[in-house]
Amino acid sequence: METLCWATIKGLPSQSFPSSEEPKSLETPKEMKVADLYVMTRLLGYVDISDPRFVAAVLAITFNPLFWNVVARWEQKTRKLSRAFRSPYLACYSLGCAILLLNFLRSHCFTQAMLSQPKMESLDNPVAYCVGLALLGVGTVFVLSSFFALGFTGTFLGDYFGILKEARVTTFPFNLLDNPMYWGSTANYLGWAIMHASPAGLLLTVVVALIYVVAVLYEEPFTAEIYRQKASQSHKRS
């Protein structure tokens, strides 16, 4: 961050502050990096990343989006699930149920990893607990409202099964942010970790957020291409 010329900002003559006495910037990029490193080092001081339950949680967090993206793309290219179930809707419902079960397993692994590791004293207080509870509430609202706006097939990759929506969903919470279900889920994990004063939970929440970022980068172009093809086919028919 460049040093600010406070004399210029205040409208005062530049000589009011000799160059040797210019106020220093509040925080430089180097200082920010040091602060971030300090926070991560402090978190890692509480977390045993070699603990089997922590490793299981990381694997569950990583596996879930990988599973549903691989299966959905395979279905979109081959239609084998739709043929096996004799209906794209039944195939989508089956994948959705599998994803829900995997998400329950992920949450269980996340919780077990938190409970197996020490708490952070500075988070173990009523104020932090209320903040975590609020985050959990906000995250739940985003997740549930996303589900009701999209429906079951819209939530669980129905477009990969050829179950396409007529128009983009723009109602709440999609009018506030993109991918609200992903970020609502991240808020849930963050709130759960804070409520338990768990450094392990905070670190796992970072993993959740990073995995969702990768998933969005992987999914959105492919989904956009599906709807582009639909629009092109509709245009040719007309």
Disulfide bonds with the S-S distance in Angstrom:
none
